[in-house]
Amino acid sequence: MTKWTRDDMARRVAQDIPEGAYVNLGIGLPTKVANYLPKEREIFLQSENGLLGMGPAPAPGQEDPELINAGKEPVTLIEGGCFFHHGDSFAMMRGGHLDICVLGAFQVSARGDLANWHTGAPDAIPAVGGAMDLAIGAKKVFVMTDHLTKQGECKIVEHCTYPLTGIACVDRIYTDLAVIDITARGLEVIDIVVGLSFDELQKVTPVPLILATSAAHA
């Protein structure tokens, strides 16, 4: 099956982030988005450990051990970027000051419930962390995730079976197969990887999908 790579997914998300947006990129896969933001757009990246104006990953050998994102990965700071207290960062997240957050997921339900912090595995992270604050605080929530697990199970489900991070909070899902909006009509496919038909996508997705009239590669 044809799939987007993780860099393709990050590039696709970056394409949808508008001029002037204040954005938080969650730990893991979402951090790749920083490397593909159009240089002509002024976009402000926030990190929950207290950064605003975060830039792309530094070149090898140029890492600053004191300049990291919430996932402890080295980052850069754009001109005008700043540091602030962790508490101020969460006040920004909870206060509705972020336009978009991009999060990973274990499951997303048909109504936009998000489960991204616990699978029940013995070594799983024991607390939900800042993802909860981002899921309810950002004006829009984008999710980046593989469409299927390694066991072949779809991560887009009718109802989440893992503990929830947020209820009906997800606006758009970016997988390695498609881009899907969660709307009042249902799950609306707006983009599909080249070489994959809508019918093939539906076969691996256990909830009904709607094909948008403007969907690419349909």
C-alpha positions, 0 to 999 in steps of 0.5 A, spaced: 500 500 500 502 506 498 503 511 504 506 518 505 513 518 509 513 521 516 516 527 512 511 527 507 506 527 513 509 533 516 510 537 510 502 536 509 501 539 516 505 545 515 502 546 508 495 547 512 498 552 518 496 559 516 500 566 516 500 569 523 498 562 527 501 561 534 502 553 534 504 548 539 507 541 536 507 535 540 512 531 542 514 525 537 512 526 530 509 533 530 515 536 532 517 534 524 512 540 522 517 545 524 522 543 519 517 544 513 513 551 515 514 555 509 519 560 510 515 566 507 510 565 513 510 568 519 508 562 524 510 562 532 511 556 535 510 555 542 513 549 546 510 547 553 516 547 557 517 555 556 519 557 549 515 562 544 518 563 537 521 556 536 525 554 529 527 548 526 532 543 528 539 545 529 544 543 524 548 537 526 554 540 531 550 546 532 545 544 538 545 548 544 544 543 550 540 548 554 535 550 548 530 544 547 523 543 546 518 539 551 520 532 548 528 534 550 530 535 542 534 540 540 531 546 537 533 553 534 530 560 536 528 565 531 529 572 531 525 575 537 523 568 540 523 568 548 523 564 554 518 564 560 516 560 566 513 553 565 506 556 569 506 562 564 506 557 558 500 553 561 496 559 562 497 560 554 495 553 553 489 553 557 487 560 556 485 559 548 492 563 546 494 558 541 491 557 534 493 550 533 496 544 536 499 538 533 498 532 537 500 524 536 495 519 537 493 512 539 486 512 537 481 518 535 474 516 535 469 518 529 466 524 534 473 527 535 475 524 542 483 523 542 486 518 546 494 519 546 497 518 553 496 511 555 495 504 552 495 500 558 502 497 557 506 496 563 511 501 561 506 506 559 507 514 561 503 514 568 500 521 567 496 525 561 501 531 562 500 537 557 497 534 552 490 534 556 491 542 556 493 543 549 487 538 547 482 543 550 485 549 550 487 550 542 482 553 538 484 547 533 487 540 534 490 537 528 492 529 529 498 526 526 499 518 526 499 512 522 493 510 519 494 503 522 498 500 528 503 495 527 498 489 528 494 492 522 488 495 527 486 502 524 487 508 529 481 511 527 475 508 531 468 509 532 469 509 540 476 510 543 478 504 548 484 507 551 483 512 556 481 519 553 486 525 553 480 530 550 473 529 548 470 531 541 477 536 541 480 533 534 478 537 528 483 534 523 487 527 522 493 527 518 495 519 517 500 516 512 494 515 508 489 521 508 487 527 511 480 527 514 476 532 517 471 531 523 465 535 521 458 535 523 456 530 517 462 525 519 469 524 517 470 527 511 476 525 507 480 531 504 486 528 501 488 521 499 495 519 498 497 518 490 495 511 488 490 509 493 483 510 492 477 512 496 474 505 496 481 502 498 481 507 504 474 505 506 476 498 507 482 499 512 477 504 516 472 501 520 468 507 521 464 511 515 468 516 511 465 521 506 469 523 500 469 531 500 468 534 493 475 537 493 479 531 495 485 530 492 487 524 488 480 521 489 
